[in-house]
């Protein structure tokens, strides 16, 4: 027979175990009855980045910002304009050196480009990979995830126009297009410190006007970051802070900056990526925009087809972007 003292301890242990089980079961119910739900993970935004990376350095900064934003799931990167195979090698090298080799890369339609591929030397050191067609890849992803994909278009719109031409119904199943392109009231060099000098044809739109016209007539929700709000200058002070960080990403930025040959780069494309994560950085208003035969993005009367950001605060943008670029490793 068990001594009384040991018997009491056994009974207490059994009672304590039962109490723990009851509390474990009851606490979640109490929390729900008080109006709070169990914790759930925030759903990530699926994006495809369509980029002419390798000419101006802003595309590299845009891709870097996407890689460092845990709110995003990069479903793929498609390369646009000019030597799209070499651009794909550059993307793969960035992915390799930041530990993100699982992101698919698809090569877009090859075109003639008058813009120098300023970062070609660095891109040539990138690995090859499976040959995937960008238009096929984009449409297949949209079919797989209807209503979920955000297309972030930061280059000439040749791949986009071809996707619409091939299967407009599938293209309309995109959640939205976030576009760096166009010029509504400000042209290149208008930084908001003086009266606006009016619009001019912007590079991404003017490079393939027909494709841009197809996009603006597609019926897909478009969020447009034009020259008016994207002339974000990476000045000497910010470069010193960023380039001295010494991470794989910031070291890449340093090398690509020097190859690009521009003393003070303008990070147009990075705003389109930032908008996906933090839309208050570039508040939008609904407008009717038409692309004319010369590549102007004209504001006209009629039913709105675009949400346009006409102004942004450069300092707020860099306070958002710089800490992300300087993270030791992505938190995805």
Secondary structure as UniProt FT lines:
FT   HELIX           4..33
FT   TURN            34..35
FT   STRAND          45..51
FT   TURN            53..54
FT   HELIX           58..67
FT   TURN            70..71
FT   STRAND          72..79
FT   HELIX           84..97
FT   TURN            98..99
FT   TURN            101..102
FT   STRAND          105..107
FT   TURN            118..119
FT   HELIX           120..123
FT   TURN            124..125
FT   HELIX           134..144
FT   TURN            145..148
FT   STRAND          149..153
FT   HELIX           158..166
FT   HELIX           168..171
FT   TURN            172..173
FT   STRAND          176..180
FT   TURN            188..189
FT   HELIX           203..207
FT   HELIX           209..216
FT   STRAND          222..225
FT   HELIX           227..230
FT   HELIX           236..243
FT   HELIX           248..260
FT   TURN            268..269
FT   HELIX           270..277
FT   HELIX           279..282
FT   STRAND          285..291
FT   TURN            293..294
FT   STRAND          297..300
FT   STRAND          306..309
FT   HELIX           314..325
//
